[in-house]
Amino acid sequence: MKRDRNEGIWDFENGMPPQDGGQDLILGLDGGTTSTVCICMPVFSFTDNSLPPDPPPVLAHAVAGCSNHNSVGETAAKETLERVMADALFKAGSTRSAVRAVCLAVSGVNHPTDQQRILSWLRAMFPNDVKCFVHNDAVAAMASGTMGKLHGCVLIAGTGTIAYGYTEDGREARASGAGPVLGDWGSGYGIAAMALTSVIRAYDGRGPQTMLTSRILHELELSSPDELIGWTYADPSWARIAALVPVVVSCAEAGDEVANGILLDAVQELASSIKAVVCRLGLCGEDGKGSCPLVMVGGVLQANKKWDIGKEVISCISKEFPGMLPIRPKVEPAVGAALLAWNVLKKQSQSGG
């Protein structure tokens, strides 16, 4: 059965049987500039030493558009969040009365006022006894690698990049993540922008010749480097530029020194973001030898044949922090958000809160 898209967002609940005594649920959301994912997960056992099932059960999965209020405005962001949660509950054959907690991790949450604004939206949508949590999307990325625990460092490197760190006593710090204008070097955009710059420099005679010229022109179906100017400014969107990263990697693998240098610089930039967060929070102890999880998320960090950026970042950072424990998440960030809420519910249950 499909929902009627012309009906009210929650009208489907009117036809649902009472949920008394039914399965309690957690909603986990990962909201980004491109899409918003909501998963519906059952609340499983809170025994003292209980760990989440691996993999955690997902009863329903729903996807909607952008929920970053900075990108689409508050009205559209709120409607997207509400609709994707309703879709997930509808697919799970349940209603808001079964929800114990909602954990939303969304890009654009950079200040306590952002959190409070979105919390007010959630509290207006759900009964008063539902626990609601709002975080930056880096929190969901972290939780997806640590099964819902917030401790350690997470490095996200896709179109953009950011490093976040969390201590067990609740302190947090971030590095990078200010966007390309303010220097998200090491990101997909940063790598590709440097490659385009190198092509122009070589064409002008201000820099060394590079294989990047022929490979990028072929990829973009252009005949001359001077055409790159029009191509770039016709649509300078971050993701469009970042899509050239595989070309840079392939050139580096083929032995091009310019491409290789760009990737080595990216590795140093990404490692420096991790170092900044680890040092500010003391995540590896005063001597830097302590253990600490490092969750690595994003397309730039995925294995890239011989030239593996993620592997090089790990090698670089391990020289200074040998106790760093790299983690490649096995579940998506929305599941991480749900696990984060489950861990909070577990602690409250055990403390009698």
N, C-alpha and C positions, 0 to 999 in steps of 0.2 A: 504493500500500500504506500502511495506517495502522498506527500502533503500538498494541499492546495496553496499555491504561492500567493493567491489573492486574499486568503483569510488572514486574520490577525496572527501575529507571531506565536502566541501561546494558545490559540483557539483549539488546537488539537487535544489539549489536556481535558477539555469538556467531555470527550468521548472515551477517556481512559477510565478503567475501573479504579476504585480506591486503592491506595498504595500501603495501607496499614499493614504492618508485619512483613512487607516486602523487602527486597534487597536494598541496602543503603549504598549510595553512589558518591563518587568524587568526579568532578569535571576538571580536566586539565587543559589549559589553552596556551598555545604558542602563537603570538600575533606579530606579524612582520609587515614590512612595507608592501610586499607582494601578496601574501595570503595569510589567512588565519586558520589554524587547525584546532579543533576541539575533540578530545577523546573522553569517553565515559568509562570509568573503571569502578569495579565493585570495591567496597571497603572490606578488606580481609583482616584476619586475626591480629589482635593487639597483644599477644602473649609476650612475656618479658624479652625473650631472645628471638622473637619472630623477625624474619626478613621478608621483603617482598618476593613473591614468586618470580622466577627468572625463566622466560620473560613474563612481565606482569600481564594479567588478562585485560583485554580491551573489548568492551561490549559493543561500542559504536564509535565511528570515526566520521567527522564532518569537516568540510572545508568551505571557507568563504573568502571574501576579498580582503583588502587592506583594513587594518584596525588601528593604524598609527594615527592618532588624532592630529599630529603635526602635519601629516600628509593630506588627509581627507577631511579634516575638521571634526569637531566633537559629535555633531549629530550623526554623520555617516559612520564614524567609528563606533559609537554606542549601538546603532542599529545592527552593524555587522556582528558585534560581539553577542548581542541578544539573539540574533537569528542563528548563528552557528551553534550556540548552546542549545537552543530549541531544537535544531535539526538533530543534534547528537542524542538528546533525550528521546525524541520521536523515534529515531532509529533503534534505540535501546528498549522501546516499548515502555517508557517510564515518564515521570513528571517531576516537577521541581520539589514536590513533597518528599521525594526519596533522596534528595541531595543533602549530603552532610557537609561538603566543603567544595569550594570553587577556588582554583589557583590559576591566575592569569599572569603570564609573562609576556610582555609586549614591548616592542621597540617604541621609543618615544617617551618611556617612563624614566626620566633623568633627574627628577626632583620630588621631594615629598608632596608638593602640591599636585603633581601628576598622579601620584598614588592615591591621594585623598579624593581627587576628582573621579577617578575610575572606580574606587571603592564605593563611592556614593551611588554610582550607576548600578553596581552589582547588588548592593543592599536594597535598592528599590525593586530589583527583579526577583529576589529570593526571600523566603521566610526569614524571620529574625534570628532563628537558631542556626542558620547556615554560616559556617566559617568562611570568610572571604579573604583572599590574599592577592596582592598585586605587586609585581616585580618587573624589572627590566628583562628583556628576552634573554640576556646572558645567564640569568638565574635558571631558566629552563634548560639551557644548554649544559650548564654545570650539573644540574640534577639528573640529566639523562645519562651522564657518565658515572655518577656516584650513587645511583639508585635512590635519589631524593635527599641526600645529605648535602648540606652546604658547608663544605670545608675544602680548601685548596684553591686552585687557580684554573680558570677556563680561558682558552685562547680561541677566539672565533676569527677565521680568516676566509672570507668569501669575497663578494664584491667590495665590502668594507672590512675593517678589522677592529677588534677591541679585545682587551685583556681585562678580566675581572678576577678579584680574589676575595675569599671569605674566610674568616676565622671561626672557630667553634664558639667563641663568646660573642659573635654577632658583628664584629668589625668588618668593614669591606673597603675595597679600593679598586680603582680602575686606571687604565692607561690606554692611550689612543682612543679611537672611537669618535673623533671630532669631525669626521668627514674629510673628503679629499682636499678641500681648500685649506684646511688647517693641518694637513699632513698625515693621512692614514697610510703611510708608507708601509709596504709589506702586504697590503691588501691586493686583491685582484685588480682593482682600478689602478693602484699605485704601480704595480708591475707593468701593466699594459700601457699606462701613460708614459712610463720611462722608456718603453720600447718604441712608442711612436715618436717621442722626443729624439731618441737615438737615430731613428731613420731620417728625420729632418736635419739633424746635425751632420749626418754623413752626406746627405744630399747637398748641404751648403758648403761642405768642406771644413766644417768646424769639429768634426769627430771622425773616428775610424769607420771604414766601410764595414758593413755587417750583413749577414745572411737575412737578418730581420727585414731588410728592404724588400727583397724579392718575395719572401714568404708572406709578409703582411699584405703587399699589393695583390698577390694572387688570392689570398683569403678574401679580400674586400672587392676583388674584381676591378681594381684600379690600374692605370697604365703608368702613372708617374707619381713620385713622392709629393709633388706639389699639390696633387689632388687630395692628399690627406687632410689638408687644411679645410677644404669644403666639407669633406666627409665628417670630420670631427665636430665642427661647429654646427652642422645641420641638425645634429641631435647628440649633444654632449652628455647623454645620460650615463650614469655610472656603470650600470650593468652592460650597456652596449660596448663601452670601452673595455670593461673587464673580460668580456667574452674572448678577447685576443690572448689571454694567458696561455692556452694550450699551444699557440704558435710560438710564444717565447720559450716555453719548455722544450718543444721539439727542436728549436734552433740551438738551445744550450746542449741538448743531447747529441746534436750533430757536430758539436765542437766549436760553435760560434762564441768567441770570447766576450763580445758585447752582451749577448743574451745571458751567458754564464755569469757575468758580473752583475747584471740586474737581479738575477735570482739569488746570488750570494748576498747582495745588499738587502734584499727582502728578508732573507733568513736572519740577518743581523738585526733588522728593525723589529721583526716579530719576537726574537729572543730578548731584545731590550725591553719590550713591553711586558713580557713575562717577568723579567728581572725587576723592573720597577715595582710591580705589584707584590712580588714575593718579598722584596726588601722592606717595603713600606709596612707590611703586615707581619714580618718576621715568620713567614709560613714554614721556612726550613730551619728555624732556630737561629740563634746568634752566630753560630759558626757556619751556617749554610749547609750543614751535613744532614739535617733532619729530613724525614720522609714527608712527602706532600703530593697529593694527586694533581695531575695536570691533564685536564680534559681538553681535547683538541677537536674542534668542529669547523666545518666549512670546506668548500670545494678546493681552495688553494692548498689545504693541508692533506688532501687525499693523495694516495699513492699515484705518482706520475711517472710510471715506467722507471727508467734509470735515474732521472733527476727527481728525487722525492723531496719536496720542500718540507713537508712535515717531519720526515726522518732527519733532515739536516737541522731543523730547529731543535729537535730533541737532542741531537748530538752536541749542538752548540750550548744549550742551556745546562746539559748534564755535566759539562766541565766545571761549571760554577756551583751547581746544586746537584750533586750526585744522587741525592735521595728523591729527586722528582720521579714520580711514577706516572708515565704517560697512559692515558685512557682514551680509546676510541669508542664512543657510545654505541651500544647495540640497539638502543631504542630511540624513538624520535623525541624532540624536546617537549611536545605536549604531554607525553607519558612521563617525562621527567617532572613536569609541573604537577601532575597528579600525584606522583610519588612524594614530592615535597610536601604536599598537603597531607598525605597519609602519615608521614613522619611526624608532622605537627600534631595530628589527631592522636597518634600513638603516645606521644609525650604527655599530652593533656589527659589522656585516659589513665596513664600510669601514675600521674601526679594527683589525680582526682579533680583536675580542672575542667 
